[in-house]
Amino acid sequence: MRPVVLANPVNVHIQKDEQPVQDQPVRAAIHRLAEVKLPPPYRESDIAAILKEHHVLSVGSPSFSNCLFQGVLLAHFFGKLETGEIKPGQPAHDRPAQYLLKKSVELLQPLSVKMEATCRQYDKMLSDSPPELREGLEKELKFVQGMAARFQTLESDLLGALAHPQDFRPTRDKTCFLLFAHAMLSDAANEVQRWLDDLDGDPPGKTLPKEERTLVLSYTTKDQPRSNLFSSEPLTPADEKLYKKCVNTMFELDGMEMSMVPSFSRTGAQGVQAILHCIFHGKGLLSGAAEQPYAVHDKYYKQQHLHTHRHDCGHMQNMMRFGVIDVIAPRLMPIYLKLVDPQSNLPAQDVKKDLVVLFHMLHENVKWVTLLQTPDDKTSFLDCAREFFVREFEVVDMITLLNEVGFSIAPIEKQSSPEEKAACYEAVAQTMDSLWKEFRGRHRDDLVASGVFAKLPKFFAD
């Protein structure tokens, strides 16, 4: 008899031409993480104090206030950790470390539920299906077993760290790789569910893109030493190599894998302020989604965790490639600091509008930066906006942001004809141009002093 054992409460043993036999359900390790409850390391008063310490004023929606706090806390925590300013045993180290343990639990708990349900369904179909369907299921056995085994190891390592929290030593690369590992396992579970739905006669979900599927397969099926992401040991060579492949989406950049600030939320959405705080401190934000990731760009990456992460990395690569991180953002820092300074007393609505402008120029549409390398005194801000807003998936999120700061633009997904969509693109471009004119009116002296737009005179023309 050839055993087929999955990491879930039902073990199925199958031999060719033999009826499957189910063992009695057993309590598996997969349940244990769901039972963990940790007190919050930071209270509301602590969060307010830390934001004040770093001179950050939260002007976004309340739902993003914790995301901003994470961005501020972890950007400075990992920065000081890597320069030796803080060490284990100090409150400045140990408290954020406990916060990361709690966030790791919150990240993996929904995955434990998904993993158990997926493995249960796979085992049941493997035992109940007729031979012709069972043969197809068995072809994917290595993938399913690898997925389940990887999760059990990840869970076991986290539980080990929770047993001795004082010994937890987080690092930037291992925390970021945890987000990638979670993303790959989430996508693996979704992929298995897609096969099962297809075999069961239900419409299958969207398959993984080829490149992401290759990475998921590498993580789940290759028999290579994997890292304990909650130990003091460095990443294994196999995981370090996989990490670099995950991060470098378009081309390889030196140090790219260490240029991220890991962050955690339920959907992966973080808000403009958290993203900008990291940019102005020389990093990009890598956001983990404990459940289904936010539908970036009009559901373009719907329910695809790894693709959504790599989308974040693509933004970071563009910002590094075009000098946004190390050249442009530092020159615009005085403007940013005035906007987020709790003592500035600027009108909140103006601050929100100006942050949207900075977000658009530094994170979203960095194409204008190429004009600095090949000076063009005939191109205006509106020209750049029109050139950028030509695809629906690039417009949908910006409409949401613009409407949040007082505008009223109809959702593009509700426009049916090409002419209506074209009018929507133009409305977004015109609105951004209007915001830019307000922005430069409020910050003209700082903009001139920055020298960023010295070669783009039409950016200052009415």
N, C-alpha and C positions, 0 to 999 in steps of 0.2 A: 504494500500500500504506500502510495506517495502522499505525504502530508502537505496540505496547503493551509498555512496558518497565517491569519491576519491579525493585526494588532487592534482587536476590538472584542467585545464581550462574547462573540460567537466564533468558535473554531470549526472550520469545515474540512473534512478529509475526503478526498475524491480519488478514485482509481478508475481508469478507463473501463467503460461498460459496467460500471457498478453504481448502484443508487447511492447518492450522498447521504452521509450520516452526520447529524448535528450533535456536537457535545453539549453538555449543559452550559448555559451562559455562565461566564466567570466575571468577577469584578476586575476590570482592567485599569492600568495606570492612567489611561486616558481620562478617567473620571476625576482624578485627584486634584488637578489644577482648578477645576470648577469650584472646589470647596474652599479655596484660599481667599481670605479677606484681609486687607491691610488698611490700617488707618492712614489718612492723608498726611504726608510729612509737612505740608504747608497749609496753614489756615488762610482765610481771606485777608486778614490783617498782615500776614507774612508776605503774601503775594503783592499787596499794595506797597509794602515797605521795600521789597526788592525792585519793583518797577521804579519807585521814587529814587532809590539808590543809584540806578542807572539812568536817571533823568528821562524816563519814558512815560509819556502820557497816553493812556488808552482812549482812543476816540471811536473805535470800531464797535460793532454790535456786541452785546454781552456774551453771545455764543462764542466769540473769538477771543475773549479776554484771557482765558486759560491758555489758548494757543500762543498769544503774544507772550505771556509769562514763560511758557516753555521755551520759546525762541530766545528770549533774553537770558533765562537761567542757563540753558544748555550751551548757548554760544559762548558765554563767559566761563562756564564750568570747564568745558573741554579745552578752551584756549589757555586758561590758567593751569590746568592739569599738565598740558603738554610743555609749558614753559617752566614747570616746577614751582610755580607760585603757591600751589596748594598740594597737600600730601595726605595720604590715608591717615586717619586718626584725628584729623582736624574737622570741625563742624562744616567748614566750607567745602570739604570733600565728602564727608559721610552723609550729610543730609541730602544733597543732590543724588548721591549713589542710591540711597533708600527710595528716593522719588523714581529713579530709573527702574528699580526692582518692581515697584508698584505699577508703573506704566507697562512694564514687560508682562506682568500678570494680566492686566487689562487688555493688552494686545492679543495674548495667546488664548485667553479664556473662550472667546467666541469661536476661535479656530478649533478648540478641543471639541466643542459641540458639533461643529460641521464635520470634523474628521470622524467622530464616532458615528454620526448618522450616515455618512457616505460609506464607511466600512461595513456597517450593518446591512445597508441596502445591497452592496456588492456581494457580501457573503450570502445573503438570502437569495439573490438572483442566481448566484453560482450554484446554490444547492437545489433551487426549485426549477431552473430553466431546463428545457429539453436539450439533448446533446448538441444539436447544431448551434444553439445560442451559447451554450456553456463553452463550446470550443472557442468562440470569439472572446468571451470573458477571460478565459485562461490565457489568451495571448497577451493580455494587459496585466497579468498577475505580478510580474516583476515590478512594473511601475507602481501598482497599488501597494504592494508590500514595501517597496522602498519609501513611498510617501508616508505610510503609517510608521515605519521604523524611524524615519528622520524626525517625525513629530514626537514620537515617544522619547527619543534621545533628547530633543530640545526641551521637552517638558521635564524630564528627569533632571537635566542640568539646572533648570530654573528652580525646581524644588530643592535641589541641593544647595543652591545659593541662598534660598529663603531659610534654610535650616541654620545657616551661619552667615547672616547678613553683614556682620561686622567685617567679614573677609572679602566682601564683594569689591572688585576693582574694575569699574567700567572703563572702557577706552572708546574713542570715537569710532575706530574702524570696526570693532566688534559690535557696537550698538547699531551702527549703520547696517552691518551685515545681518544682524538680527532682523531688521526690517525687510531686507531682501529675502532672507530665509522664510520669514512669515509670508511674504508675497508669493514666493515660489510654491510653498505648500498650499496656500489658499487657492492659487491658480490650478495646482495639481488636483485638489479636491473638486474644484469646479469642472475640470476636464473629465474626471471620472464620472461626475454627475451627468455631464453632457452625454457620455457614452451610454450610461444607464437609461437616461430618458429616451435616447434614440432607440435602444433595444426594446424599451417598454412601450414604444409607439407614440411617445410624446415628442413635440417639436424640440429638437436639440438646440442648445444655446450656441453662442458665438464661439468658434474655436480660437485657440491661442494663435497669435502671429508666429511665423516660422522661427524668428530669432529668439523670441521669448520661450517658445516651446523647447528649443534646443537647450537653453539655460536650465529650464525646469527639469528636463530629462537628465542633464548632467548632475544636478543636485540630488535627484531621487534614485537614480539607477546606477551611477558609477560607484564602484566599491573602492572608495578612497577614504583615508582618514579625515574625519570632520572635526571641527573645532567645538570645544565647550565654550559657548559664547558668554558664560557667566563665571569663567575661571580667570586666573591671572595669566594663563598661558596665551601666547600670541596666536593669531590665525594660522591654521595649518597651510602648507603650500598650496594644496588643492583649493581651499576656501579663499585664500588670498588671490589666486588666479581667477576664480569665479567672481569674486568681488570686483576685480578690475574689469572683467567682461560686462558685468551688470552696469557699472558706472559709466564706462566709456561707450556711449551710444553711437556717436557719429565718427569719432576719431580718437586716438589716444592722446591724452594730455598728462604730462608729468604732474603727479600730486593730486590728480583729480579725485582719487578715492579718499583723500584726507581733507577735501574741501567742502564737506557737508556737515550740517548741523542736524542730527537726528531729532525727529519730533513725532509725537503720537497723538492721534485723535480717533474718533469713532469712524469718520468717513474719509480722513485724509485731508479735508479742507482746513486751511490754516488762517486765511485772512491776509489782507494786504500788509498790515503792520508787522506781522511776524516775519513775512518774507523780506520786507524792506530792512528790518533790523539786522537780519543776517547779511544781506547784501552790503549794508554800510559797515559791517564788521568783517568783511572779506570772505564770506561764506555763502553757500547755497543751502536752502532748506529741503531736507529729505523727509517727507511726511508719511508715516505709516498709517494705514487704515485698519482698525480692528475688525470692522465689519465689511460692508461693500464699499469700495472707494468711491469718492465723489465723482460724478459723471463729468469728467473734464471735457471741455469743448463739445458741448451738446451730445453727451453720451458716446463720444468717439472712443473712449477707453472704458466703456461701461463694464463693470465687474471684472476688470483685468488689473489685478494688483501690480504685477511686475511691470506691465507696460506703463502704468501710471507713474510708478517710481522712476522709470527710465525717461519718462516725459519730464519729470523734475530735473533729472540729470542733464537732459538736452538743453534746458534753459541755462543751467549752470555752465555747461560747455560753451554755449554762445556768449555768455557774459565774460568768461575767462578769455575766450578767443578774441573778442573785440575790445578788450581792455576796460570793460565796464567795472569789474571788481577792483582792479589795482590802479586804474588811472582816473576814470570818470567819476565814480562814486566818491572817492576821497575829495575831489574838487567841489562836489555838490554837498559835502557833509555839513557845512555851515547852515544851509537851507534846511536840511533834514533835522538837525539838532534844534533849530528854532521851532519847527513844526511839532516835535514831540516833547519839547521842554514843558514840564508841568507849570512852570512859572511864566510862560510866554503870554498867557491870556489872549491868545488869538481866537477869533470866532471858530467854534467847533466845525461848522459847515465848511468854512474856508480851508481848515486843516484837512478835512476829509477830501476835498476836491484836489488840493495840492498833493496829497499822498497818492491819489489815483494817477495824477500826471507823472510823478516819479516812478510809480509802479509800471505804468505803460512804457516809459522810455528806458528804464533800466532792466526790467524783467521780461516784458512782452515783446516790444518792437525795438530790437537793437539794430535793425537794419540801417537806421539813420547814422549810426556810428561809422559806417563805411564811408559816409560823405566827408568825415573828418580826415580820412586817409587819402581820399581823392576829392579835394575841395570843389564844391559846386555852389557858386553864389547865386544860382537861379532857383534852387529848390527851397520851398517853404515847409513849415511844419505840416500844413494841410496837405501838401504834395506827398509827404512821407506817410501821413495817416491814410490817405487814399490808396497808396501803394500797398499798405499793410492789410487794410480791411477789405479783402477781396474774396475771402472764403468764409462760409457760414460758421464753421467750427471756431474760427478766430473771433467772430463777432458776438456769439451768444453770451459768453461770460462777461465781455466788456459792457454789453447792454445792462446786465444785472448790476455791475458796479456803478455805471452812470445813473441808473435809476435810483440807486441807494443814496446818491448825493444830490438828488433833487430834480433829475430830468425825467422825462416820460417818453421813452422810445418803445415802440411796439416790438414784442419778441419776434425775431427773424423766423423762427420755426413756424410762426403762424402766417407768414407771407407765402403765397402760393406761386405767383408768376415771377419770371425772371426780372420783370420791371419793378415789382414790389420789393424783391430782394435787393436789387441795385439801389433803390431809394433808401432802403434800410442801411446798406453799407455807407452811403453818402451821409445819412443822418448821423451815424456814429463818427465818421471822420470829421464832419463839421462840428459836432459836439466836443470832440477831443481838441479841435483847434480853438474852440471858444474857451475851454478849460486852460489850454496853454497860454492864451492871451491874458487870462486872469492871473495865472501863475507868474508869468514874467512881469506883470504889473506890480505884484506884491513883492517880488524878489529880484527886481532888475539889477540893483547894485551888486548883490551877491552873484548873480548870473554873469554879469560883466567881469567881476573880479575873478571868477572861476576860470575864465578863458576857454571854457568848453565849447562855446558856440562862436568863437572869434572868426572861424572860417565859414560860418553859415549866416551871413547877414540877413537873409530873408526870413530866418527864424524870428527876427525882431521887427520885421516890417508888418505893417497893418494890412 
